[in-house]
């Protein structure tokens, strides 16, 4: 999971490559590098760590040229080091790569036996050597790349340049994304659209098995055998400003505050203003192909998996269809029982998560229909699924997922209401209540965001903790898991989410005066039961942080901090309870001085197993 960029044209390539890489740093930031052809020879600059380190190298030792490639890396094979940083050169060839070459060990042995000198520990370097070896046999960079690709097993988005053919780039895609940007007298390659938006809005998303041959004046798309593909460009209408921090200190805070708008965008055009009915034409072809949905299986990873856990409650409550939830990384290795009567729903912000993508392939292979909830339009999962409900949350730059999560929940409400209405199993009163709550949701989130001052005070109290417990029940239990994950990933504090009633079966042993316990306590049918669990916490000295729409005298007495959210339909409380948890994790992380937007060891989109 890396970011790749390429430029061919008349302008100074270095600036364009570095600015593109900045927009892709969310994909990984272990090292970065660029390569250009200077006076007929390949020249490379690389640096370990974030892009600023590469910029410092370039400031000290500039690289000037009008064709180049650049890379920002998330290490898979080979530790983060300058030697392992891309681009990787062999003879007259230089390559950048995102993905994993599964047969690289065998290829490397063969190359070494043939006399190649391998300089890095990466799987990528074999690609440059294979292409260089092919070039030596004759042909050009295109045919040499095609011949090399034929020997690769695994996933790759590559961009290739040869000193013998300056002014030409070759890119190819298998299982990891490549987008080609079309300019006037210049053309571009990138892993993702934001890298291109400052230069062009006309793009071609390569499909798996496709490659492109770029010069300043031409782009030809073809399959790996050279058969031309007629691909119509798409015009991207995203505003590049949405990819900026917009005045906030961190992308994460900006994205938390964007949630009222992103939920408006998710629901836009999907609730009929007069009748209040849900409109999801995306589902029609899918549902027409399934006689009766007997079961729903939701598959996702990380935060998206937590959205799936809430999705189970929603689908079972609204449509009364038995639903189970699995991790992308587990699903396909358990020989899952899934077939044409099962609807699979996959959830992925990026649409590129390798484990989720593999689950889609597994399910489709067994005849199940797949509905995807994705944010990134035209992403790999979106293209593989039978139908997609896009969340339209806009680019999410911060590694920790926030607006993607609440828009995924929103998509589940829409899907649950639609499945419930179509099956005739949804109680009309519940339907009306939930649709009304959905319409009100953006305003209510705006209200929930107003608790920031209280949250900052609470974050100061929590920041020194080593462990934090998150408790909730029922449909809000997944939100406890999500709150714990947010805290872990950005503040590096150990945190665990537990069903409140389970605490007495083990985790209670952890509780003392140093362990804050964050509890989600909406005024629902289990309020009293959860309050009893909190008394067990209080009597062991634990510090209670209550997030609630209703604080009675008892809760007020035993809590160190109470953060209130507005009240809504019980089914939609998970969204409102999420907001303070996101802010709490954010302010604890700020208090601890961590790298909020790019936490250590993490990357935004996990395109490897
Ligand atoms: O792009 P996806 O939604 O498929 O990503 C899934 C997870 O990798 C992602 O949600 C991850 O857990 C986030 N860093 C959580 O904030």
Boltz pocket constraint, residues with backbone or C-beta under 6 A from the ligand:
constraints:
  - pocket:
      binder: B
      contacts: [[A, 301], [A, 302], [A, 303], [A, 304], [A, 305], [A, 347], [A, 348], [A, 349], [A, 350], [A, 351], [A, 352], [A, 353], [A, 356], [A, 399], [A, 400], [A, 401], [A, 402], [A, 489], [A, 602], [A, 603], [A, 604], [A, 605], [A, 606]]
      max_distance: 6.0
